């Protein structure tokens, strides 16, 4: 595995990573790869939607109430008939279909920033 090119601190500061709580998870039947449509509560930032390819390790029911980390300042991305408003962060397993969500180790206020 190769490391990506070095970036500056200024580059990193442009990425807005926040904590949010998943409030709904539904099958995304029109997605090319198996995915869920998530609604995530980011506190004062509001509720944002995301498409996440996390179906191999997570059942919809166990996602509700889970706090996750997501990039919230990417432009909206249209996937089929759905607009994803944030990028949920995870770690790829040996099989790129096995994605483990990045979460907080303790409960955190929704919308708090990673830094």
N, CA and C of each residue as an Amber inpcrd file, in Angstrom:
protein
   345
   0.8510000  -1.1750000   0.0000000   0.0000000   0.0000000   0.0000000
   0.8970000   1.2380000   0.0000000   0.5970000   2.1830000  -0.8640000
   1.4120000   3.3840000  -0.9540000   0.7470000   4.5300000  -0.1950000
   1.5680000   5.4340000   0.2830000   1.0710000   6.6180000   0.9770000
   0.7880000   7.7060000  -0.0580000  -0.2460000   8.4710000   0.1620000
  -0.6010000   9.5530000  -0.7660000   0.3980000  10.6980000  -0.6200000
   0.4430000  11.6000000  -1.6040000   1.3800000  12.7280000  -1.5290000
   1.1340000  13.5820000  -0.2830000   2.2120000  14.1420000   0.2170000
   2.1510000  15.0150000   1.3880000   1.2960000  16.2390000   1.0930000
   0.5000000  16.6400000   2.0940000  -0.2990000  17.8680000   1.9810000
   0.1380000  18.8320000   3.0660000  -0.2660000  20.0720000   2.9330000
   0.0820000  21.0760000   3.9430000  -0.9930000  21.1180000   5.0260000
  -0.6650000  21.7320000   6.1330000  -1.6340000  21.9290000   7.2140000
  -2.8230000  22.7260000   6.6890000  -2.5690000  23.6850000   5.8280000
  -3.6290000  24.4990000   5.2380000  -4.5940000  23.6310000   4.4380000
  -4.0570000  22.6400000   3.7160000  -4.9160000  21.7020000   2.9810000
  -5.8330000  20.9540000   3.9470000  -5.2640000  20.4390000   5.0390000
  -6.0500000  19.6940000   6.0200000  -7.1400000  20.5630000   6.6360000
  -6.8160000  21.8260000   6.9110000  -7.7870000  22.7220000   7.5490000
  -9.0090000  22.9840000   6.6700000  -8.9120000  22.7250000   5.3820000
 -10.0410000  22.9190000   4.4820000 -11.0970000  21.8230000   4.6410000
 -10.7100000  20.6800000   5.2000000 -11.6340000  19.5570000   5.3520000
 -12.4100000  19.7370000   6.6520000 -13.7330000  19.7330000   6.5490000
 -14.6000000  19.9120000   7.7190000 -15.1960000  18.5570000   8.0950000
 -14.5820000  17.9200000   9.1020000 -15.0370000  16.6110000   9.5730000
 -15.8200000  16.8280000  10.8680000 -17.0360000  16.3040000  10.9000000
 -17.9140000  16.5030000  12.0570000 -18.4660000  15.1730000  12.5510000
 -18.8970000  15.1930000  13.7940000 -19.5690000  14.0540000  14.4020000
 -21.0670000  14.2070000  14.1840000 -21.7330000  13.1190000  13.8480000
 -23.1820000  13.1360000  13.6900000 -23.7770000  11.8080000  14.1000000
 -25.0760000  11.8040000  14.3250000 -25.7850000  10.5890000  14.7210000
 -26.7290000  10.1610000  13.6030000 -26.6290000   8.9140000  13.2090000
 -27.5110000   8.3790000  12.1700000 -28.9230000   8.2650000  12.7310000
 -29.8840000   8.9020000  12.0330000 -31.2720000   8.8550000  12.5010000
 -32.1650000   7.9960000  11.6150000 -31.7180000   7.6910000  10.4000000
 -32.4530000   6.7410000   9.5580000 -31.5000000   6.0910000   8.5740000
 -31.8440000   4.8490000   8.2160000 -31.0570000   4.0830000   7.2430000
 -32.0280000   3.2590000   6.4110000 -31.9380000   3.4230000   5.0920000
 -32.8240000   2.7140000   4.1780000 -32.0180000   2.1190000   3.0360000
 -32.5190000   1.0190000   2.4890000 -31.8760000   0.4270000   1.3140000
 -31.8940000   1.4300000   0.1700000 -30.7990000   1.4930000  -0.5670000
 -30.7040000   2.3740000  -1.7360000 -30.7170000   1.4740000  -2.9640000
 -31.9120000   1.1480000  -3.4020000 -32.0860000   0.1670000  -4.4660000
 -31.5780000   0.6380000  -5.8270000 -31.5190000   1.9440000  -6.0700000
 -31.0770000   2.4520000  -7.3700000 -29.5590000   2.6460000  -7.4560000
 -28.8520000   2.4160000  -6.3660000 -27.3940000   2.5630000  -6.3680000
 -26.7640000   1.4250000  -7.1660000 -25.6480000   1.7240000  -7.8090000
 -24.9280000   0.7280000  -8.6030000 -24.3840000  -0.3880000  -7.7170000
 -23.8420000  -0.0210000  -6.5490000 -23.3200000  -0.9910000  -5.5850000
 -24.2270000  -0.9860000  -4.3590000 -24.3450000  -2.1170000  -3.6490000
 -25.2180000  -2.1510000  -2.4670000 -24.8820000  -1.0190000  -1.4980000
 -25.9000000  -0.2440000  -1.1520000 -25.7060000   0.9500000  -0.3140000
 -26.9330000   1.2080000   0.5350000 -26.7280000   2.0460000   1.5360000
 -27.8280000   2.5820000   2.3300000 -27.9260000   4.0770000   2.0800000
 -29.1360000   4.5980000   2.1720000 -29.3710000   6.0360000   2.2330000
 -29.4890000   6.3800000   3.7160000 -28.6050000   7.2410000   4.1820000
 -28.5800000   7.6150000   5.5900000 -29.0500000   9.0460000   5.7690000
 -29.7170000   9.3090000   6.8860000 -29.9650000  10.6630000   7.3500000
 -29.1990000  10.7990000   8.6550000 -28.3940000  11.8710000   8.7380000
 -27.4850000  12.0490000   9.8610000 -27.7250000  13.4080000  10.4970000
 -27.9000000  13.4100000  11.8140000 -28.1210000  14.6460000  12.5620000
 -26.7750000  15.2340000  12.9680000 -26.4750000  16.4150000  12.4420000
 -25.2380000  17.1190000  12.7620000 -25.5000000  18.3210000  13.6610000
 -26.4930000  18.2330000  14.5250000 -26.7750000  19.2970000  15.4890000
 -27.1020000  20.6040000  14.8020000 -26.3580000  21.6450000  15.1250000
 -26.6440000  22.9840000  14.5850000 -26.4480000  23.0620000  13.0700000
 -25.7540000  22.0990000  12.4650000 -25.5990000  22.0670000  11.0050000
 -26.8280000  21.4790000  10.3220000 -27.6970000  20.8510000  11.1010000
 -28.9080000  20.2540000  10.5610000 -28.7350000  18.7920000  10.2000000
 -29.7120000  18.2750000   9.4910000 -29.7160000  16.8840000   9.0620000
 -29.2140000  16.8180000   7.6220000 -28.2520000  15.9360000   7.3960000
 -27.6910000  15.7540000   6.0500000 -27.8860000  14.3100000   5.6250000
 -27.9840000  14.1260000   4.3050000 -28.1610000  12.7980000   3.7280000
 -26.8420000  12.3120000   3.1550000 -26.6780000  10.9830000   3.1670000
 -25.4760000  10.3920000   2.6040000 -25.8030000   9.0110000   2.0640000
 -25.1290000   8.6480000   0.9830000 -25.1740000   7.2850000   0.4680000
 -23.9110000   6.5940000   0.9620000 -24.0760000   5.4160000   1.5680000
 -22.9160000   4.7340000   2.1420000 -22.9140000   3.2610000   1.7590000
 -21.7870000   2.8090000   1.2340000 -21.6200000   1.4080000   0.8490000
 -21.0980000   0.6200000   2.0520000 -21.9720000   0.4160000   3.0180000
 -21.5890000  -0.2340000   4.2770000 -22.4860000  -1.4320000   4.5850000
 -23.0770000  -2.0110000   3.5430000 -24.0840000  -3.0520000   3.7490000
 -23.5010000  -4.4080000   4.1580000 -22.2220000  -4.6580000   3.9080000
 -21.6870000  -5.9830000   4.2380000 -21.4400000  -6.1500000   5.7380000
 -21.1180000  -5.0880000   6.4420000 -20.8170000  -5.2000000   7.8700000
 -21.9210000  -4.6660000   8.7850000 -22.8820000  -3.9120000   8.2380000
 -23.8900000  -3.2710000   9.0830000 -25.3030000  -3.5620000   8.5840000
 -26.1820000  -3.8430000   9.5150000 -27.6110000  -3.9490000   9.2270000
 -28.2220000  -2.5720000   9.4870000 -29.2510000  -2.2270000   8.7230000
 -29.8820000  -0.9070000   8.8480000 -30.2690000  -0.6150000  10.2980000
 -30.8570000  -1.5970000  10.9550000 -31.3830000  -1.3930000  12.3040000
 -30.2910000  -1.0250000  13.3060000 -29.0880000  -1.5850000  13.1420000
 -28.0200000  -1.3100000  14.1070000 -27.3290000   0.0320000  13.8620000
 -27.6190000   0.6530000  12.7290000 -27.0190000   1.9590000  12.4320000
 -27.7350000   3.0970000  13.1480000 -29.0200000   2.9300000  13.4250000
 -29.8020000   3.9980000  14.0500000 -29.2140000   4.3080000  15.4300000
 -28.9060000   5.5830000  15.6570000 -28.3340000   6.0230000  16.9250000
 -26.8250000   5.9620000  16.9860000 -26.1740000   5.4110000  15.9570000
 -24.7090000   5.3120000  15.9390000 -24.1060000   6.6670000  15.5750000
 -23.1330000   7.0950000  16.3660000 -22.4130000   8.3270000  16.0460000
 -21.2790000   7.9880000  15.0890000 -21.1560000   8.7930000  14.0490000
 -20.1520000   8.5620000  13.0170000 -19.4080000   9.8630000  12.7350000
 -18.3620000   9.7640000  11.9330000 -17.6260000  10.9370000  11.4750000
 -17.8460000  11.0810000   9.9800000 -17.9930000  12.3300000   9.5250000
 -18.2480000  12.5770000   8.1070000 -17.6660000  13.9160000   7.6820000
 -17.2700000  13.9900000   6.4130000 -16.8600000  15.2550000   5.8050000
 -18.1470000  15.9530000   5.3710000 -18.3470000  17.1890000   5.8580000
 -19.6130000  17.8850000   5.5950000 -19.4830000  19.0390000   4.6020000
 -18.2760000  19.2940000   4.0920000 -18.1290000  20.4450000   3.1930000
 -17.7470000  20.0770000   1.7590000 -18.0540000  18.8590000   1.3410000
 -17.9700000  18.5240000  -0.0820000 -19.2290000  19.0250000  -0.7690000
 -19.1680000  19.3120000  -2.0720000 -20.4070000  19.6550000  -2.7760000
 -21.3220000  18.4350000  -2.8270000 -22.6190000  18.6770000  -2.9670000
 -23.5770000  17.5770000  -3.0920000 -23.1920000  16.7140000  -4.2910000
 -23.3980000  15.4080000  -4.1500000 -23.0870000  14.4770000  -5.2370000
 -24.3450000  13.6810000  -5.5610000 -24.7500000  13.7310000  -6.8310000
 -25.9330000  12.9920000  -7.2300000 -25.5620000  11.5460000  -7.5300000
 -26.2780000  10.6420000  -6.8830000 -26.1210000   9.2130000  -7.1100000
 -27.5140000   8.6930000  -7.4460000 -27.7180000   8.3320000  -8.7110000
 -29.0550000   7.9660000  -9.2250000 -29.9970000   9.1370000  -8.9490000
 -31.0680000   8.9020000  -8.2120000 -32.0500000   9.9570000  -7.9320000
 -31.8600000  10.5800000  -6.5500000 -30.6860000  10.4250000  -5.9530000
 -30.4140000  10.8240000  -4.5720000 -29.2370000  11.7910000  -4.5450000
 -29.3180000  12.8080000  -3.6740000 -28.2100000  13.7480000  -3.5070000
 -27.5380000  13.4950000  -2.1650000 -26.2790000  13.0500000  -2.2280000
 -25.4960000  12.8220000  -1.0290000 -24.8750000  14.1550000  -0.6130000
 -25.0760000  14.5390000   0.6510000 -24.6570000  15.8570000   1.1460000
 -23.4130000  15.8110000   2.0310000 -22.9540000  14.6090000   2.3690000
 -21.7500000  14.4750000   3.1850000 -21.1240000  13.1190000   2.8980000
 -19.8690000  12.9660000   3.2660000 -19.1440000  11.7140000   3.0530000
 -18.8770000  11.0610000   4.4010000 -19.5540000   9.9480000   4.6500000
 -19.3410000   9.1840000   5.8710000 -17.9720000   8.5210000   5.7670000
 -17.1920000   8.5980000   6.8530000 -15.8250000   8.0780000   6.8270000
 -15.7470000   6.6670000   7.3870000 -14.9290000   5.8540000   6.7470000
 -14.7330000   4.4880000   7.1920000 -13.3890000   3.9640000   6.7430000
 -13.0530000   2.7920000   7.2320000 -11.7940000   2.1330000   6.9020000
 -12.1230000   0.9060000   6.0710000 -11.4540000   0.7790000   4.9050000
 -11.6460000  -0.3840000   4.0540000 -10.9800000  -1.6040000   4.6730000
 -11.6700000  -2.7420000   4.5710000 -11.0840000  -4.0090000   4.9810000
 -10.2600000  -4.5800000   3.8360000  -9.8400000  -5.8140000   3.9870000
  -9.0650000  -6.4530000   2.9200000  -9.8900000  -6.5480000   1.6490000
 -11.1840000  -6.7480000   1.8000000 -12.1170000  -6.6780000   0.6790000
 -12.6820000  -5.2640000   0.7150000 -12.5420000  -4.5120000  -0.3530000
 -12.9520000  -3.1030000  -0.3480000 -14.4510000  -2.9280000  -0.0850000
 -15.2130000  -4.0180000  -0.0930000 -16.6380000  -3.9270000   0.2180000
 -16.8800000  -3.9270000   1.7210000 -15.8750000  -4.3040000   2.5100000
 -16.0010000  -4.3340000   3.9630000 -15.5010000  -3.0140000   4.5360000
 -16.4330000  -2.1030000   4.8150000 -16.0770000  -0.7790000   5.3270000
 -16.5030000  -0.6830000   6.7880000 -15.5410000  -0.3780000   7.6650000
 -15.8080000  -0.1690000   9.0780000 -15.9390000   1.3230000   9.3300000
 -17.0830000   1.7450000   9.8520000 -17.3230000   3.1720000  10.0930000
 -16.3950000   3.7260000  11.1580000 -15.9720000   4.9730000  10.9660000
 -15.2210000   5.6840000  12.0030000 -16.2420000   6.2960000  12.9600000
 -16.0470000   6.0340000  14.2360000 -16.9810000   6.5040000  15.2590000
 -16.2100000   7.1760000  16.3910000 -16.9560000   7.7330000  17.3160000
 -16.3350000   8.3140000  18.5040000 -16.2510000   7.2350000  19.5810000
 -15.2810000   7.3350000  20.4700000 -15.1580000   6.3460000  21.5460000
 -16.0860000   6.6760000  22.7140000 -16.5050000   7.9220000  22.8080000
 -17.4570000   8.3740000  23.8290000 -18.5340000   9.2070000  23.1430000
 -19.7260000   9.3040000  23.7400000 -20.7620000  10.1640000  23.1320000
 -20.2690000  11.5950000  22.9970000 -20.6090000  12.2010000  21.8690000
 -20.1770000  13.5550000  21.5430000 -21.3760000  14.3600000  21.0800000
 -21.3360000  15.6540000  21.2560000 -22.4170000  16.5220000  20.7720000
 -22.3980000  16.5220000  19.2420000 -23.5620000  16.2690000  18.6400000
 -23.6440000  16.2800000  17.1820000 -23.1780000  17.6180000  16.6210000
 -22.3770000  17.5390000  15.5650000 -21.8690000  18.7280000  14.8990000
 -20.5010000  19.1560000  15.3690000 -19.9770000  18.5170000  16.4240000
 -18.6430000  18.8990000  16.9000000 -17.6040000  18.5490000  15.8450000
 -16.5990000  19.4050000  15.7330000 -15.6050000  19.3050000  14.6690000
 -14.3950000  18.4900000  15.0900000 -13.8770000  17.7150000  14.1450000
 -12.6430000  16.9630000  14.3580000 -11.4810000  17.8930000  14.0460000
 -10.4570000  17.8350000  14.8550000  -9.3070000  18.6970000  14.5970000
  -8.0530000  18.1640000  15.2310000
